[in-house]
Amino acid sequence: MPDGSSGEVRRGRKFDQVLAGAREVFLSDGFEGASVDDIARAANVSKATLYSYFPDKRLLFSEVAQAECQRQTEVALAEIDRARPVRDVLTDIATRVIAFLTSQFGQRIFRMCVAESERFPSLGRAFYETGPARVRRLLVDYFREAAGRGELRIDDFDLAADQFHELCKADIFVKLVFNLQRDFSPAQKARVIDGAVETFLARYGA
């Protein structure tokens, strides 16, 4: 399967089946290590079927990353009750951000996207748009709602969203990036979550 930037994704009856198999292989073997034979075997399709949907591996990997990030974001949006007190909502959001960062998928997909983004910039853009950018929009929308109810005082909503997202990554993210630690205890996560919420409310709480 070529690694170039040509070709287009074609959808069909076995599209989701191919994505599921590719997700399994990419997470297990990485982008470079994933072979078309292994992906086809995991998806239970022929190589011809695989090529008919995705003419190159870059497109397949991009689709896997976008689909999973979108799925997880949509689940979070559906489950977060924005009508609750602002401290509870922020705690819920921070918990979900950290859960994604420390998940097997979150760690591996981030590393693969960063590693391949220099050769294939569209991979980096796709991951950003379906991951961090969607979280940013979620935060901005919620902060506007909370400010409208008088629960927050914010002038620059975009900056506030970026700041809260970064607070949720304190200590944990840098250890993940440099392979200093892969697993974090509930107490470690709670420390960062509570710190993020308290710090944010100290600055923007009404």
Backbone bond lengths (Angstrom), bond angles and torsions (degrees), N, CA, C in turn:
res aa  C-N    CA-C-N  psi(-1)  N-CA   C-N-CA  omega(-1)  CA-C   N-CA-C  phi
1 M - - - 1.464 - - 1.524 108.96 -
2 P 1.325 119.22 118.81 1.453 121.21 -178.09 1.521 111.58 -59.81
3 D 1.365 115.68 156.45 1.455 120.97 178.99 1.523 111.04 -108.94
4 G 1.302 117.68 14.38 1.456 120.90 -177.43 1.495 113.21 -77.06
5 S 1.339 115.79 -168.03 1.464 119.93 -175.72 1.520 112.03 -110.08
6 S 1.337 117.34 10.03 1.461 119.89 -177.56 1.513 110.21 -87.80
7 G 1.319 115.49 164.88 1.449 120.32 174.98 1.509 112.67 94.41
8 E 1.348 115.08 165.74 1.448 121.51 179.19 1.515 109.67 -132.73
9 V 1.319 115.12 152.48 1.455 120.68 177.38 1.519 109.34 -75.65
10 R 1.347 116.23 134.65 1.460 120.58 176.11 1.522 108.28 -118.70
11 R 1.313 116.58 129.56 1.464 120.75 -178.69 1.528 110.32 -92.77
12 G 1.325 114.32 151.89 1.452 119.81 179.92 1.513 110.81 -165.98
13 R 1.313 116.13 -169.63 1.466 122.11 -173.06 1.522 112.55 -61.01
14 K 1.324 117.83 -34.53 1.462 120.99 -176.70 1.518 113.05 -102.89
15 F 1.321 116.96 17.35 1.462 121.94 -177.32 1.528 111.21 -58.26
16 D 1.331 117.44 -52.48 1.466 121.35 -178.83 1.521 111.26 -63.81
17 Q 1.316 116.43 -34.16 1.459 121.42 178.61 1.532 110.38 -64.03
18 V 1.325 115.86 -42.53 1.465 121.11 177.85 1.524 110.38 -64.01
19 L 1.338 116.67 -43.49 1.466 120.46 179.74 1.528 111.21 -60.87
20 A 1.318 117.20 -43.16 1.459 121.01 -179.28 1.528 110.85 -61.94
21 G 1.336 116.56 -43.82 1.457 119.76 178.52 1.516 112.06 -65.81
22 A 1.323 116.51 -40.79 1.458 120.81 -179.87 1.526 110.97 -65.92
23 R 1.329 116.51 -40.18 1.462 120.23 178.74 1.525 110.35 -58.40
24 E 1.326 115.99 -44.91 1.468 121.21 -179.83 1.524 111.24 -60.48
25 V 1.329 117.19 -45.61 1.465 121.02 -176.33 1.517 111.59 -72.99
26 F 1.336 117.95 -42.13 1.466 120.14 179.80 1.530 111.01 -61.19
27 L 1.316 116.88 -42.79 1.459 119.55 -179.38 1.521 111.91 -69.09
28 S 1.314 116.47 -28.87 1.457 120.64 -179.77 1.528 112.39 -82.11
29 D 1.348 117.09 -42.71 1.463 120.95 -170.21 1.520 114.43 -113.64
30 G 1.340 118.08 -7.79 1.457 119.81 -176.74 1.516 111.49 81.34
31 F 1.327 115.64 174.78 1.468 120.06 -177.21 1.527 111.48 -67.67
32 E 1.327 116.20 -50.36 1.463 120.01 -177.38 1.521 111.43 -67.09
33 G 1.332 117.18 -37.66 1.455 120.38 -175.38 1.516 114.76 -78.97
34 A 1.324 116.69 -15.60 1.464 120.17 -178.19 1.529 110.13 -72.63
35 S 1.318 116.90 124.29 1.463 120.91 179.30 1.522 109.98 -106.84
36 V 1.317 115.79 155.12 1.460 120.56 179.96 1.529 110.73 -64.16
37 D 1.322 116.47 -33.47 1.468 119.73 178.89 1.524 110.62 -64.82
38 D 1.339 115.87 -44.83 1.465 119.67 -178.94 1.524 111.15 -66.82
39 I 1.323 116.71 -39.78 1.468 120.25 -179.71 1.525 110.13 -66.20
40 A 1.318 116.64 -44.77 1.461 120.26 179.18 1.531 110.91 -62.47
41 R 1.318 115.93 -39.69 1.471 120.27 179.49 1.534 110.49 -65.93
42 A 1.319 116.77 -45.12 1.465 120.60 -179.57 1.528 111.41 -65.25
43 A 1.340 116.21 -33.75 1.463 120.65 -179.81 1.517 112.41 -85.09
44 N 1.338 116.44 -9.64 1.472 121.70 -178.22 1.528 111.50 59.74
45 V 1.361 114.78 44.67 1.459 120.86 175.87 1.531 107.84 -133.11
46 S 1.310 116.26 166.85 1.460 120.61 176.72 1.523 109.50 -79.81
47 K 1.332 115.11 160.91 1.461 118.46 176.50 1.525 110.85 -63.43
48 A 1.317 116.54 -33.91 1.466 120.18 178.79 1.525 110.38 -62.53
49 T 1.329 116.71 -40.95 1.464 120.37 177.98 1.520 110.42 -65.04
50 L 1.320 116.42 -42.49 1.457 121.33 179.37 1.526 110.61 -60.08
51 Y 1.325 116.42 -47.87 1.469 120.24 179.30 1.525 111.72 -64.44
52 S 1.319 117.23 -31.51 1.464 119.11 -178.42 1.524 111.78 -67.90
53 Y 1.338 116.45 -29.39 1.458 120.56 177.77 1.527 111.66 -86.52
54 F 1.334 116.05 -42.91 1.464 121.29 -175.54 1.523 110.01 -131.66
55 P 1.321 118.10 102.94 1.463 120.67 -177.80 1.528 113.95 -71.32
56 D 1.346 119.00 -14.25 1.458 118.80 173.28 1.529 110.29 -146.37
57 K 1.314 114.99 157.18 1.460 122.05 -172.91 1.517 112.20 -66.95
58 R 1.311 116.78 -32.43 1.459 120.35 179.35 1.515 110.76 -59.58
59 L 1.331 116.55 -44.52 1.459 120.36 179.56 1.523 111.26 -63.74
60 L 1.317 116.68 -39.00 1.456 120.48 179.89 1.526 110.73 -66.31
61 F 1.312 116.75 -45.59 1.457 120.34 179.32 1.528 111.06 -62.91
62 S 1.319 116.30 -42.30 1.461 120.49 178.82 1.516 111.15 -60.71
63 E 1.323 116.51 -41.34 1.462 120.80 -179.57 1.535 110.81 -66.79
64 V 1.322 116.69 -39.65 1.463 120.60 178.11 1.530 110.21 -62.21
65 A 1.338 116.57 -47.42 1.468 120.91 -178.68 1.522 111.20 -62.55
66 Q 1.333 116.82 -45.38 1.461 120.25 -178.33 1.528 111.42 -66.00
67 A 1.315 116.53 -42.71 1.465 119.95 -177.31 1.523 111.35 -63.64
68 E 1.328 116.73 -42.90 1.461 119.65 -177.92 1.525 111.48 -71.25
69 C 1.326 117.40 -42.18 1.463 120.36 178.26 1.527 110.62 -62.94
70 Q 1.317 115.95 -42.02 1.458 119.55 179.32 1.524 110.85 -64.92
71 R 1.332 116.83 -41.28 1.462 120.19 179.99 1.520 110.67 -61.63
72 Q 1.328 116.42 -46.37 1.452 119.23 -177.41 1.520 111.56 -67.39
73 T 1.333 117.33 -36.53 1.458 120.41 178.39 1.520 111.23 -66.98
74 E 1.328 116.26 -41.55 1.470 119.83 179.87 1.523 111.70 -65.27
75 V 1.330 116.38 -37.30 1.467 119.79 176.17 1.519 110.11 -62.75
76 A 1.327 116.23 -43.63 1.464 120.24 179.56 1.519 111.25 -63.06
77 L 1.324 117.03 -43.32 1.464 120.95 -179.79 1.522 111.04 -61.86
78 A 1.321 115.83 -37.93 1.460 120.01 -177.13 1.525 111.64 -72.38
79 E 1.330 117.45 -29.30 1.450 120.67 -173.07 1.529 114.31 -96.17
80 I 1.323 117.77 -17.44 1.463 120.55 -178.96 1.528 109.89 -80.97
81 D 1.317 116.00 123.29 1.466 122.10 178.69 1.521 108.55 -93.77
82 R 1.316 116.72 101.32 1.465 121.29 -175.02 1.524 113.23 -71.99
83 A 1.312 117.20 -11.35 1.465 120.08 -178.19 1.525 112.22 -81.85
84 R 1.321 117.97 -11.56 1.454 120.68 179.80 1.529 111.12 -71.36
85 P 1.334 118.50 168.63 1.470 121.00 176.47 1.524 110.98 -53.79
86 V 1.329 115.93 145.56 1.454 121.05 -172.95 1.529 112.19 -58.50
87 R 1.324 117.88 -36.71 1.469 120.56 179.19 1.531 110.40 -62.02
88 D 1.314 117.41 -40.48 1.468 121.05 -179.90 1.526 111.08 -67.29
89 V 1.332 116.74 -41.27 1.463 120.19 -179.51 1.524 110.51 -66.02
90 L 1.327 117.01 -44.37 1.460 120.68 179.18 1.531 110.70 -62.83
91 T 1.311 116.87 -39.08 1.458 120.27 178.06 1.523 110.82 -64.10
92 D 1.314 116.62 -40.73 1.460 121.52 178.58 1.531 110.48 -63.18
93 I 1.326 116.19 -46.65 1.469 120.22 -179.67 1.524 110.47 -62.80
94 A 1.334 117.09 -46.51 1.464 120.73 -179.55 1.529 111.00 -61.00
95 T 1.310 116.42 -39.61 1.467 120.80 178.62 1.525 110.82 -60.97
96 R 1.328 116.33 -42.12 1.464 120.30 -179.30 1.525 112.00 -70.76
97 V 1.323 117.26 -37.83 1.463 120.85 177.48 1.525 110.32 -61.10
98 I 1.313 116.65 -47.16 1.460 120.88 -178.54 1.529 110.94 -68.74
99 A 1.322 116.32 -36.50 1.468 119.05 177.47 1.521 110.86 -60.91
100 F 1.336 116.86 -40.34 1.463 120.04 178.76 1.524 110.73 -68.93
101 L 1.336 117.22 -45.50 1.464 121.04 -178.70 1.523 111.79 -57.83
102 T 1.316 116.92 -39.42 1.458 121.10 -174.64 1.528 113.37 -93.14
103 S 1.329 117.00 -2.58 1.459 119.80 177.98 1.523 110.67 -72.78
104 Q 1.314 116.33 157.52 1.459 120.60 177.12 1.524 110.64 -58.30
105 F 1.329 115.72 -45.08 1.461 118.72 -179.82 1.516 110.72 -62.98
106 G 1.333 117.54 -48.05 1.453 121.13 -177.40 1.518 112.14 -58.16
107 Q 1.320 117.10 -44.32 1.461 120.89 -178.83 1.523 111.48 -66.44
108 R 1.313 116.60 -47.64 1.464 119.76 -173.45 1.523 111.95 -73.42
109 I 1.329 116.84 -39.93 1.460 118.63 -177.95 1.522 110.16 -68.60
110 F 1.332 116.99 -35.33 1.461 120.60 176.79 1.520 110.37 -63.29
111 R 1.317 117.10 -47.58 1.471 120.32 -178.59 1.526 111.10 -62.38
112 M 1.309 116.52 -42.10 1.466 119.15 -178.60 1.522 111.26 -67.41
113 C 1.325 116.89 -41.20 1.462 119.79 -179.95 1.527 111.30 -64.46
114 V 1.323 116.20 -43.21 1.464 120.14 179.32 1.525 110.54 -65.23
115 A 1.334 116.35 -43.73 1.463 120.64 -177.73 1.523 112.20 -63.32
116 E 1.334 116.80 -35.36 1.459 120.37 -175.08 1.523 113.43 -97.69
117 S 1.332 118.22 -7.37 1.465 120.16 -173.29 1.522 113.41 -68.67
118 E 1.338 117.75 -24.54 1.460 119.04 177.90 1.525 110.62 -69.34
119 R 1.324 116.43 -42.63 1.474 119.82 177.74 1.516 111.37 -75.96
120 F 1.335 116.41 -37.67 1.464 121.62 -176.61 1.532 109.11 -127.59
121 P 1.342 117.51 81.50 1.469 120.41 -177.25 1.522 113.73 -55.17
122 S 1.331 117.54 -27.94 1.461 119.77 -179.28 1.522 111.88 -63.82
123 L 1.337 117.40 -27.18 1.458 120.50 176.80 1.517 110.58 -64.98
124 G 1.328 116.35 -46.04 1.452 120.52 178.74 1.515 111.63 -62.14
125 R 1.327 115.88 -41.98 1.470 119.59 179.71 1.526 111.30 -65.21
126 A 1.326 115.41 -41.33 1.470 119.44 -178.99 1.519 110.63 -63.73
127 F 1.340 117.10 -43.98 1.461 120.42 179.59 1.528 110.35 -64.47
128 Y 1.325 116.59 -42.15 1.467 119.84 -179.25 1.526 110.98 -63.50
129 E 1.322 116.63 -44.43 1.464 119.92 -175.70 1.528 112.22 -67.62
130 T 1.322 117.22 -35.93 1.468 119.50 -177.98 1.519 112.67 -91.51
131 G 1.328 117.24 -12.86 1.458 120.97 179.82 1.514 112.40 -111.00
132 P 1.338 117.82 -94.33 1.467 121.01 -176.62 1.522 114.54 -54.65
133 A 1.328 117.85 -39.57 1.468 119.63 -178.02 1.526 112.04 -66.91
134 R 1.332 116.98 -36.10 1.467 120.25 178.51 1.532 110.54 -69.39
135 V 1.334 116.63 -38.33 1.467 120.18 176.25 1.519 109.75 -63.70
136 R 1.319 116.31 -41.14 1.467 120.89 179.23 1.526 110.96 -60.68
137 R 1.337 116.74 -44.56 1.468 119.89 179.28 1.524 111.22 -65.39
138 L 1.323 116.84 -38.54 1.457 120.93 176.52 1.522 110.56 -59.42
139 L 1.325 116.35 -46.59 1.458 120.63 -179.11 1.522 111.49 -64.54
140 V 1.321 116.74 -45.49 1.470 120.22 180.00 1.525 110.68 -59.39
141 D 1.317 116.59 -45.73 1.472 120.35 179.92 1.526 110.90 -60.61
142 Y 1.322 115.36 -45.13 1.465 118.16 -178.64 1.530 111.02 -67.48
143 F 1.324 117.61 -42.24 1.463 120.14 -179.38 1.523 111.21 -61.72
144 R 1.318 117.33 -36.42 1.476 120.35 177.26 1.531 110.32 -64.71
145 E 1.324 115.97 -42.24 1.464 119.89 178.32 1.530 110.66 -62.15
146 A 1.347 116.17 -48.54 1.465 120.56 -177.84 1.523 111.51 -64.91
147 A 1.330 116.79 -37.65 1.465 119.74 177.55 1.528 110.40 -66.43
148 G 1.325 115.95 -36.91 1.457 120.04 178.30 1.517 112.35 -64.40
149 R 1.338 116.19 -27.87 1.467 120.92 177.67 1.525 111.85 -88.71
150 G 1.339 116.66 -1.16 1.453 120.18 179.51 1.510 114.20 82.63
151 E 1.340 117.67 14.84 1.464 121.04 -178.56 1.524 112.59 -88.41
152 L 1.325 116.75 -24.09 1.467 121.97 178.44 1.518 109.45 -131.38
153 R 1.341 115.81 154.65 1.470 121.65 173.96 1.527 107.39 -121.76
154 I 1.316 116.61 102.93 1.464 121.56 -175.07 1.525 109.46 -133.38
155 D 1.339 116.12 132.32 1.460 121.41 174.94 1.526 111.28 -95.72
156 D 1.330 116.42 -43.29 1.468 121.92 -177.98 1.533 107.87 -112.20
157 F 1.321 116.61 96.91 1.465 120.71 -175.18 1.523 112.39 -68.54
158 D 1.322 117.16 -36.98 1.465 119.99 178.79 1.524 110.93 -62.92
159 L 1.325 116.10 -44.94 1.465 120.18 179.92 1.520 110.48 -64.73
160 A 1.316 117.36 -42.16 1.462 120.86 179.45 1.530 110.73 -61.63
161 A 1.328 116.87 -40.01 1.467 120.59 178.24 1.525 110.65 -63.79
162 D 1.315 116.82 -44.54 1.467 120.29 178.61 1.527 110.91 -62.97
163 Q 1.321 116.50 -40.93 1.459 119.94 -179.02 1.529 111.85 -64.78
164 F 1.325 116.64 -43.35 1.461 118.60 -179.69 1.520 111.02 -65.56
165 H 1.328 116.30 -40.83 1.465 119.75 178.95 1.520 110.80 -61.16
166 E 1.332 116.58 -40.98 1.465 120.06 179.10 1.527 110.99 -68.02
167 L 1.323 117.45 -38.32 1.461 120.50 177.65 1.524 111.21 -59.85
168 C 1.329 115.99 -34.71 1.469 120.75 -179.95 1.532 112.29 -69.76
169 K 1.330 117.14 -15.82 1.463 121.32 -178.08 1.528 112.53 -100.16
170 A 1.343 116.66 -1.32 1.463 120.72 -174.32 1.529 111.59 -53.75
171 D 1.337 115.78 134.56 1.460 124.11 176.70 1.528 113.00 69.53
172 I 1.329 117.32 -46.94 1.465 121.44 -174.55 1.530 111.91 -70.17
173 F 1.334 116.78 -48.88 1.462 120.45 -171.47 1.524 112.14 -62.53
174 V 1.330 117.22 -44.86 1.465 119.16 -177.02 1.529 110.64 -65.70
175 K 1.309 117.85 -33.23 1.469 120.58 177.29 1.526 111.10 -68.73
176 L 1.331 116.09 -34.50 1.458 119.81 176.15 1.523 111.13 -67.97
177 V 1.325 116.11 -45.83 1.467 121.10 -176.60 1.524 111.55 -59.83
178 F 1.336 116.40 -41.05 1.460 120.10 -176.48 1.528 113.05 -97.01
179 N 1.330 116.03 14.56 1.467 121.09 176.11 1.524 112.98 57.99
180 L 1.319 116.28 31.52 1.454 120.05 177.21 1.522 111.11 -80.57
181 Q 1.328 115.19 -27.65 1.458 120.12 -178.72 1.517 108.70 -158.66
182 R 1.322 116.99 141.04 1.453 121.77 179.94 1.527 112.30 -113.52
183 D 1.327 116.72 -30.80 1.459 121.50 -177.73 1.523 109.90 -115.17
184 F 1.329 116.01 139.13 1.455 121.53 -178.08 1.526 109.65 -127.88
185 S 1.300 115.75 137.28 1.461 121.05 -177.58 1.528 110.19 -74.31
186 P 1.332 117.58 160.17 1.466 120.27 175.27 1.527 112.13 -54.96
187 A 1.331 117.24 -36.10 1.456 120.57 179.99 1.530 111.39 -66.79
188 Q 1.330 117.44 -39.80 1.457 120.75 177.57 1.527 111.27 -64.15
189 K 1.313 116.06 -41.97 1.459 120.25 179.66 1.526 110.54 -67.43
190 A 1.337 116.55 -43.18 1.464 120.32 -179.36 1.520 111.08 -62.49
191 R 1.320 116.71 -36.14 1.467 121.02 178.35 1.526 111.09 -59.87
192 V 1.321 116.52 -44.67 1.458 120.37 -179.51 1.530 111.14 -71.61
193 I 1.327 116.71 -42.10 1.465 121.27 179.85 1.527 110.44 -60.39
194 D 1.323 116.89 -50.86 1.463 120.67 -179.10 1.527 111.00 -62.65
195 G 1.329 116.00 -40.71 1.465 119.67 179.28 1.516 112.26 -64.36
196 A 1.330 115.93 -39.80 1.469 119.96 179.55 1.522 110.87 -63.82
197 V 1.315 116.42 -46.38 1.469 120.83 -178.05 1.523 110.92 -65.85
198 E 1.333 117.39 -46.39 1.460 121.00 -178.63 1.523 111.52 -63.37
199 T 1.324 116.14 -43.35 1.465 120.06 -179.63 1.528 111.25 -65.15
200 F 1.318 116.28 -42.98 1.465 120.65 -179.77 1.524 111.04 -63.88
201 L 1.327 116.86 -45.51 1.459 120.11 -179.14 1.522 112.02 -68.93
202 A 1.323 117.36 -29.23 1.466 120.05 176.61 1.528 110.63 -64.68
203 R 1.314 115.45 -31.21 1.476 119.89 179.60 1.520 112.25 -89.20
204 Y 1.324 118.29 -41.58 1.463 120.87 -170.54 1.533 114.65 -116.26
205 G 1.311 117.39 -4.91 1.462 118.50 -179.76 1.519 111.58 -64.20
206 A 1.344 115.94 143.96 1.460 120.17 -178.06 1.518 108.53 -75.22
